[in-house]
Amino acid sequence: MALIVQKYGGSSVADAEKIKNVAGRIARARDEGNEVVVVVSAMGDTTDELIELAYQISENPDSRELDVLLSTGEVVSSTLLAMSLHVMGYPAISLSGAQAGIRTDSAYSRARILQVEPKRVVRELEKGNIVIVAGFQGMTEDMDVTTLGRGGSDTTAVALAATLGAEVCQIYTDVEGVYSADPRLVPEAECLAEIHYEEMLELATYGAKVLHPRAVELGELFHIPILVASSFTDNPGTLIHGGVAMEVRNKVRSIAHNLNRGKITVVGVPDRPGIAATIFEPLAKAGVSVDTIVQNASMQGITDLTFTVFKSDLARAMEVVKPIATQIGARECASDDKLGEVSIIGTGMQNTPGFAARMFSTLSEKNINIQLITTSEIRITCIINADEVKEAVRALHRAFEIEEE
């Protein structure tokens, strides 16, 4: 008997009928002889609605109480799913994140899983139950409820799969799998049969919303294959794993894009030791994640420093950086919130020349100006104007002939 972990996103359990549909899929997995642990997200837009409600009560809701509030969404969907399975005649039990043994740090709204203590989950499986776990949440050593941030249910599912030694973690959502580009922008985009952990991590980090990067990292670390598929069809989906065939790995696999980018430039920065730390340490303490960093060559001891942040963090980042710029004697501090980024991703870029040249020439042919460039061994990312991202994605998808794989 195999143990599998399934996760269902909010769109998959958005109403009673969809919950019944999910229950049917779980029942089929059980009928095939599997032990089944299921992780669920909150129904539909419940999390957004709870956040909106909290801010109607308070302009600055207490972070602890907000996490307790938001955790209720997953509790509702897990209990309803267990009830649906009971009606079908299957033994099932719902557990909160705390009951399932998800132990976290105390960083409210963005907690990290420290460990999973699955004793209760194992006991319920031994009793013959299907175990339904509320995703997105855990508990600190002081028994306070925490939430894991957006996409946290993916992380819950893979963490449980790793701890329980599951054969596979199946992530069910409202898309067919991982595509070679966003099919809303590129109708000819292909659903990939398989993709390597490294490529998926870059995709998830640089724009693909189908799976959270933390979940991919856990999958790779503990060698848990992750299947991404639709909860509304029986299409095979995309398998994320480490054993992707050599021929598949020898090319660009996908084009990612992200419109959530802002840029800050500190102009006229004195070029001396410690200046970068003076700027970036306060940003880290403020919880602002910095991505691309570019420092121009120093001229007469003066340089310009440019970096990107999430657009949603731009205002907070400027509040931090402006007084620092004045303190260090910089000439000015400017920002731009009308940026996006486009990336080509594939392990084939590691040892093969020409990918960067083709990417840059393709964008040039479309008269798209590149403002910043960042790379990894298997990714090249260009920061461009947000209103040119759609055209860039389409042009690059054609240029690298991804649809012809």
C-alpha positions in Angstrom: 0.0 0.0 0.0 1.5 3.3 -1.1 1.2 6.5 0.9 0.4 9.6 -1.2 -0.2 13.2 -0.2 -2.6 15.3 -2.2 -3.1 19.1 -2.0 -6.1 21.0 -3.3 -6.1 24.7 -3.9 -8.8 27.2 -3.1 -10.3 27.1 -6.6 -10.7 23.3 -6.3 -12.7 23.6 -3.1 -14.5 26.9 -3.8 -18.0 25.7 -3.1 -20.0 22.6 -2.0 -20.1 21.0 -5.4 -16.4 21.4 -5.9 -15.7 19.9 -2.5 -17.8 16.9 -3.4 -15.8 16.6 -6.6 -12.6 16.6 -4.7 -14.0 14.0 -2.3 -14.6 11.8 -5.3 -11.0 12.1 -6.4 -9.7 11.3 -3.0 -12.1 8.3 -2.8 -10.7 7.0 -6.1 -7.1 7.2 -4.7 -8.2 5.3 -1.6 -10.0 2.7 -3.7 -6.7 2.1 -5.6 -5.2 0.9 -2.4 -3.4 4.0 -1.2 -3.1 5.5 2.2 -4.1 9.2 1.6 -3.2 12.4 3.4 -4.9 15.5 2.0 -3.9 19.2 2.5 -6.5 21.8 1.6 -6.5 25.6 1.1 -9.3 27.9 2.1 -12.3 28.0 -0.1 -12.1 30.3 -3.1 -11.3 33.9 -2.0 -11.9 33.3 1.7 -8.4 34.4 2.7 -8.7 37.8 0.9 -12.2 38.3 2.4 -10.9 37.6 5.9 -8.0 40.1 5.4 -10.5 42.7 4.1 -12.7 42.1 7.1 -9.8 42.5 9.5 -8.9 45.9 8.0 -12.5 47.0 8.3 -12.1 46.5 12.1 -8.6 47.8 12.5 -6.2 49.9 10.3 -3.4 47.9 11.8 -4.6 44.5 13.0 -2.5 42.7 15.5 -0.3 40.2 13.6 -1.0 37.3 16.0 -4.7 37.8 15.9 -4.7 38.1 12.1 -2.9 34.8 11.8 -5.5 33.1 14.0 -8.3 34.7 11.9 -6.7 33.6 8.6 -6.1 30.1 9.8 -9.9 29.5 10.1 -10.3 29.4 6.3 -8.4 26.2 5.9 -10.2 24.7 9.0 -13.5 25.3 7.3 -12.6 23.6 4.0 -10.9 20.6 5.7 -13.9 19.9 7.9 -16.3 20.2 5.0 -14.2 17.8 2.9 -14.1 15.3 5.8 -17.9 15.5 6.0 -18.2 14.9 2.3 -16.1 11.8 2.5 -18.2 10.5 5.5 -21.4 10.9 3.3 -19.7 8.7 0.7 -18.9 6.1 3.3 -15.2 6.7 3.7 -13.5 7.1 7.1 -11.9 10.5 7.3 -10.8 13.0 9.9 -9.8 16.7 9.7 -6.8 18.1 11.6 -5.6 21.6 12.0 -2.0 22.4 11.2 -1.2 22.2 14.9 -2.9 18.9 15.3 -1.0 17.5 12.4 2.3 18.5 14.0 3.3 21.4 11.9 5.8 23.3 14.2 6.9 26.8 13.0 8.9 29.8 14.1 6.9 32.9 15.3 7.2 35.1 12.2 3.5 35.8 11.9 2.1 35.8 8.3 5.3 34.4 6.9 6.3 31.6 9.4 8.8 28.9 8.4 8.3 25.2 9.2 10.9 24.1 11.8 9.8 20.5 12.0 6.8 18.2 11.5 5.8 15.9 14.3 3.4 13.5 12.5 2.4 11.2 15.4 -1.3 12.1 15.2 -1.3 11.8 11.4 0.3 8.3 11.6 -2.1 7.2 14.3 -5.1 8.2 12.2 -3.7 6.4 9.1 -3.2 3.3 11.2 -6.9 3.5 12.1 -7.7 3.4 8.4 -8.7 7.1 8.2 -8.1 9.5 5.3 -6.4 12.4 7.0 -7.5 15.9 5.9 -5.0 18.6 7.1 -5.7 22.3 7.1 -2.8 23.8 5.0 -1.1 27.2 5.3 -0.7 27.1 9.1 1.2 25.7 12.0 2.0 26.4 15.7 4.9 27.8 17.6 6.5 26.3 20.7 4.3 28.7 22.8 1.2 27.2 21.1 0.4 30.3 19.0 -1.1 29.8 15.6 0.9 31.0 12.6 0.4 31.2 8.9 3.0 30.4 6.3 2.3 33.2 3.8 0.8 33.0 0.3 1.2 29.5 -1.2 1.8 28.1 2.2 -0.5 25.1 1.6 1.9 23.8 -1.0 4.7 23.9 1.5 2.5 22.1 4.1 1.8 19.3 1.6 5.5 18.7 0.6 6.7 19.0 4.2 4.2 16.3 5.2 5.1 14.1 2.2 8.8 14.3 3.2 8.1 13.5 6.8 5.8 10.7 6.1 7.9 9.2 3.4 5.2 9.5 0.8 5.6 8.1 -2.7 4.5 11.4 -4.3 3.0 14.7 -3.5 0.2 15.6 -5.8 -0.7 19.3 -6.1 -4.2 19.8 -7.7 -5.2 23.2 -8.9 -7.2 24.9 -11.7 -4.5 24.5 -14.4 -3.4 21.4 -16.3 0.2 21.6 -15.1 3.4 23.6 -15.7 3.4 25.3 -19.1 6.2 26.5 -21.3 4.7 30.0 -20.8 1.6 31.5 -19.4 -1.1 30.2 -21.8 -3.1 33.4 -21.2 -0.4 35.2 -23.0 0.8 32.5 -25.4 -2.1 30.3 -26.6 0.3 27.8 -28.2 2.2 27.2 -24.9 2.7 23.5 -24.1 2.0 21.7 -20.8 5.3 20.1 -19.9 5.2 16.4 -19.1 8.1 16.7 -16.7 10.5 19.3 -15.4 13.6 19.3 -13.1 13.5 20.7 -9.6 16.1 23.4 -10.5 14.1 24.6 -13.5 10.8 24.6 -11.5 12.4 26.6 -8.7 13.5 29.3 -11.1 10.1 29.3 -12.7 8.3 29.6 -9.4 10.7 32.3 -8.2 10.4 34.4 -11.4 6.8 34.5 -12.1 5.0 31.1 -12.4 2.2 31.0 -9.8 1.5 27.3 -10.1 3.7 26.2 -7.2 5.4 28.0 -4.3 9.2 28.1 -4.4 9.5 26.9 -0.8 7.6 23.7 -1.8 9.9 23.1 -4.7 13.0 23.5 -2.4 11.6 21.0 0.1 10.8 18.5 -2.7 14.3 18.7 -4.1 15.9 18.5 -0.6 13.9 15.3 0.4 13.7 13.8 -3.2 9.8 14.0 -3.2 8.4 13.9 -6.7 5.7 16.6 -7.1 2.9 16.2 -9.5 1.0 19.4 -10.6 -2.3 18.7 -12.3 -5.9 20.0 -12.6 -8.6 18.9 -10.1 -11.2 19.4 -12.8 -9.8 17.0 -15.5 -8.0 13.7 -15.6 -5.1 15.0 -17.7 -1.7 13.7 -16.5 -0.2 17.0 -15.5 3.5 17.8 -14.9 5.9 15.7 -12.8 8.6 17.7 -11.0 11.5 15.5 -10.1 15.3 15.0 -10.4 15.5 12.3 -13.0 14.5 14.3 -16.1 15.8 12.7 -19.3 19.0 14.2 -20.8 17.4 15.3 -24.1 14.6 17.2 -22.2 17.3 19.0 -20.2 19.2 20.2 -23.2 17.1 23.3 -24.1 15.1 26.3 -22.8 12.1 24.8 -21.1 9.9 27.8 -20.3 9.5 31.5 -20.4 8.5 33.1 -17.1 7.3 36.7 -16.5 6.5 38.8 -13.5 4.8 42.2 -13.3 5.4 42.7 -9.5 8.7 44.6 -9.8 9.8 48.0 -8.7 13.2 49.7 -9.0 15.1 52.0 -6.7 18.2 54.0 -7.8 20.4 55.8 -5.3 22.3 58.4 -7.3 25.7 59.8 -6.4 26.7 57.3 -3.7 30.1 57.7 -2.1 32.1 54.6 -3.2 33.6 53.5 0.1 33.5 50.3 2.2 30.3 49.7 4.2 28.0 51.8 2.0 26.1 48.7 0.6 25.7 47.3 4.1 24.4 50.7 5.3 21.6 50.5 2.7 20.7 46.8 2.6 20.8 45.8 6.3 17.9 48.2 7.2 16.0 46.9 4.2 16.4 43.3 5.5 15.3 44.3 9.0 12.2 45.9 7.4 11.4 42.6 5.7 12.0 43.9 2.2 13.4 41.3 -0.2 15.9 42.7 -2.7 16.5 40.9 -6.0 18.7 42.4 -8.8 21.5 44.7 -7.6 23.6 46.7 -10.0 26.4 49.2 -9.0 27.9 51.3 -11.7 31.7 51.7 -12.1 33.0 54.4 -9.7 33.9 57.8 -11.2 35.9 60.0 -8.9 34.7 58.1 -5.9 31.1 58.4 -6.7 28.8 55.6 -8.1 25.1 54.8 -8.6 23.4 51.9 -6.9 20.3 50.3 -8.4 18.2 47.4 -7.1 14.8 45.8 -7.6 12.1 44.8 -5.0 8.6 43.6 -5.2 6.3 46.4 -6.4 4.2 45.8 -3.3 7.3 46.5 -1.1 8.4 49.6 -3.1 6.8 52.3 -0.9 8.2 50.7 2.3 11.6 50.3 0.7 11.7 54.0 -0.2 10.7 55.0 3.3 13.8 53.0 4.5 16.2 54.1 1.8 15.5 57.9 1.5 16.8 58.9 5.0 19.8 56.6 4.5 20.6 58.3 1.1 20.6 61.7 2.8 22.7 60.3 5.7 25.4 59.0 3.4 25.5 62.1 1.2 23.9 60.6 -2.0 22.6 63.1 -4.5 19.1 61.6 -4.9 16.9 58.5 -4.5 14.5 57.7 -7.3 12.0 54.9 -7.9 10.1 53.3 -10.8 7.0 51.1 -10.3 6.2 50.5 -14.0 8.6 47.6 -14.5 8.3 43.9 -15.2 10.7 41.1 -16.0 10.9 38.2 -18.4 13.1 35.1 -18.0 14.2 32.2 -20.1 14.8 29.1 -18.1 16.4 25.7 -18.9 19.3 23.5 -17.8 20.5 23.5 -21.4 21.9 27.0 -20.8 24.6 25.7 -18.4 27.2 24.6 -21.0 25.8 25.9 -24.3 26.6 29.3 -25.7 24.2 31.5 -27.6 21.1 31.7 -25.4 21.8 35.2 -24.1 22.6 36.5 -27.5 19.4 35.1 -28.9 17.3 36.5 -26.1 18.8 40.0 -26.4 18.5 40.1 -30.2 14.9 39.0 -30.0 14.0 41.8 -27.6 16.0 44.3 -29.7 14.0 43.3 -32.8 10.8 44.2 -30.9 12.4 47.5 -29.9 12.2 46.4 -26.2 14.8 48.2 -24.0 16.5 46.1 -21.4 17.0 48.1 -18.1 18.7 45.4 -16.0 19.9 41.9 -16.5 20.3 39.1 -13.9 21.3 35.5 -14.4 21.8 32.1 -12.8 23.3 29.0 -14.3 20.0 28.1 -15.8 18.2 31.4 -16.1 18.5 34.8 -17.8 16.2 37.6 -16.6 15.7 41.0 -18.2 14.0 43.9 -16.4 11.9 45.8 -18.9 8.9 48.2 -19.0 5.8 46.4 -17.7 3.7 47.3 -20.7 6.2 45.4 -23.0 6.3 42.1 -21.0 3.4 40.5 -22.9 5.0 41.0 -26.3 8.4 39.9 -24.9 7.0 36.6 -23.6 5.4 35.8 -27.0 8.5 36.8 -29.0 10.9 34.7 -26.8 8.5 31.7 -26.9 8.7 31.8 -30.7 12.4 32.5 -30.8 13.3 29.5 -28.7 10.8 27.3 -30.6 9.5 25.9 -27.3 6.2 24.9 -28.8 8.0 22.6 -31.2 9.4 20.3 -28.4 
